[in-house]
Amino acid sequence: MTSDSLRPYATRFISPLAHKAADAGVSPDQVSALSLFFAILAGVFYYYSLTNPLLVLAGAFMVSLNSMLDAIDGLMARYLKTAGPKGDFIDHVIDRYADVIIICSIFFAGHVQWQIGVIAIVGVLITSYLGTQAQALQLGRYYGGIMGRADRLLLIMAASVMYFVYPHQILIFNLLGWVMVIIAIASHITAFQRIWHIWQQL
């Protein structure tokens, strides 16, 4: 994943926040729930954003908060030494709901045809499933491929900011629409990369 190179810098930035939140008595599960809340807000903003670029910008901000809190809850759990299967399970469930809410709200709003949106969300869900299926097959969790969750969210945030500046169509889609096209293609490529990797390991 292209965002992996940024992970050490992001962790260095958010670790103090995670430690302060943990020391203040906030639980990782509460942070996970708050991350889902921001994903829902992002979905609401994107859903009503087709004629209002400011709502796209607000949606991007909510996505950034969702992403940050999604990273913080794991850091908190490790800091508190409470990391375990229950927290990992809840984290993945919330991530999948957040993915569906954010991506579906963009194509429900009309930024791209629903057929392309469906292809995108199916690719995202299959890709995520394969990452954990490798672990279920005792091969270790595998997040390889050209596009992971962090990459998708970074693309959506970047496209949202650019859409706020230029909310017009480029050929047949606006910038958010083109990002859905990219996610639709790249997610399925990633899925096949993971299928191949898992099959080779088996």
ZIRAFEN-V720697 format. One record per pair of residues at least 24 apart in sequence whose ideal C-beta (glycine too) atoms are under 10 Angstrom apart, sorted by the first residue. I is the first residue (numbers start at 1). J is the second residue. Records with the same first field share a line. If there is no record, write none. Layout:
I=J  J
This chain:
1=143  144  145  146  147  148  149  150  151  152  190
2=146  147  148  150  151  154  155
3=147  148  149  150  151  152  153  154  155
4=143  144  148  150  151
6=150  154
7=71  150
10=67  68  71  150
11=71  74  75
13=68  71
14=68  69  71  72  75
15=71  72  75  76  78  79
16=75
17=68  69  71  72  75  76
18=68  69  71  72  73  74  75  76  77  78  79  80
19=72  75  76  79  80
20=76
21=69  72  73  75  76  79
22=72  75  76  77  78  79  80  82
23=76  79  80
26=72  73  76
27=73  76  77  80  82  87
28=69  72  73  74  75  76  77  78  79  80  82  83  87  90  91
29=73  76  77  82  86  87  90  91  94
30=69  73  76
31=68  69  70  71  72  73  74  75  76  77  91
32=69  70  72  73  74  76  77  87  90  91  93  94  95
33=69  73  90  94
34=65  66  69  70  72  73
35=65  66  67  68  69  70  71  72  73  91  94  95  98
36=66  69  70  90  93  94  95  97  98  101
37=62  65  66  69  98
38=62  63  64  65  66  67  68  69  70  98  102
39=63  65  66  67  69  70  94  95  97  98  99  100  101  102  105
40=66  97  98  101  102  105
41=65  66  101
42=66  98  101  102  105  106  153  156  157  160
43=97  98  100  101  102  103  104  105  106  108  109
44=101  105
45=105  109  160
46=101  102  103  104  105  106  107  108  109  111  156  160  176
47=101  104  105  106  107  108  109  110
48=105  109
49=105  106  109  110  111  160  163  164  167  176
50=106  108  109  110  111  167  174  176
51=109  110  167
52=167
53=160  163  164  165  166  167  168  174  176
54=164  167
55=109  160  164
56=106  109  111  156  159  160  161  162  163  164  167  174  175  176
57=157  160  161  163  164  165
58=160  164
59=102  105  106  109  156  157  160  163  176
60=153  156  157  158  159  160  161  162  163  164  176
61=157  160  161
62=102  157
63=98  102  152  153  154  156  157  160
64=153  154  156  157  160
66=94  95  98  101  102  153
67=98  149  150  153  154  156  157
69=94
70=94  95  98  149  150  153
71=150
88=132  135  141
89=132
92=128  129  131  132
95=128  149
96=124  125  128  129  149
98=149  153
99=124  125  127  128  149  152  153
100=124  125
102=152  153  156
103=152  156  179  180  183  184  187
106=156  159  160  176  177  179  180  183
107=176  177  180  184
109=176
110=174  176  177
111=159  163  173  174  175  176  177  178  179  180
112=172  173  174  176  177  178  179  180  181  183  184
113=172  173  177  180  181
115=184
116=173  177  180  181  183  184  185
117=177  180  181  183  184
118=184
119=180  181  183  184  185  187  188
120=152  179  180  181  182  183  184  185  186  187  188
121=180  183  184  187
122=184  187  188  191
123=147  152  183  184  185  186  187  188  189  190  191  192
124=149  152  183  184  186  187  188  190  191
125=187  191
126=187  188  190  191  192  194  195
127=152  183  186  187  188  189  190  191  192  193  194  195
128=187  190  191  194
129=191  194
130=190  191  192  193  194  195  197  198
131=190  191  194  198
133=194  195  198
134=194  197  198  201  202
137=198  201  202
138=201
139=197  198  200  201  202
140=201
142=193  194  197  198  201
143=190  194
144=190  193  194  196  197  198
145=186  187  189  190  191  192  193  194  195  196  197
146=185  186  187  189  190  193
147=182  183  185  186  187  188  189  190  191  193
148=186  187  190
151=182  183  186  187  190
152=179  182  183  186  187  190
155=179  180  182  183  186
156=180  183
159=183
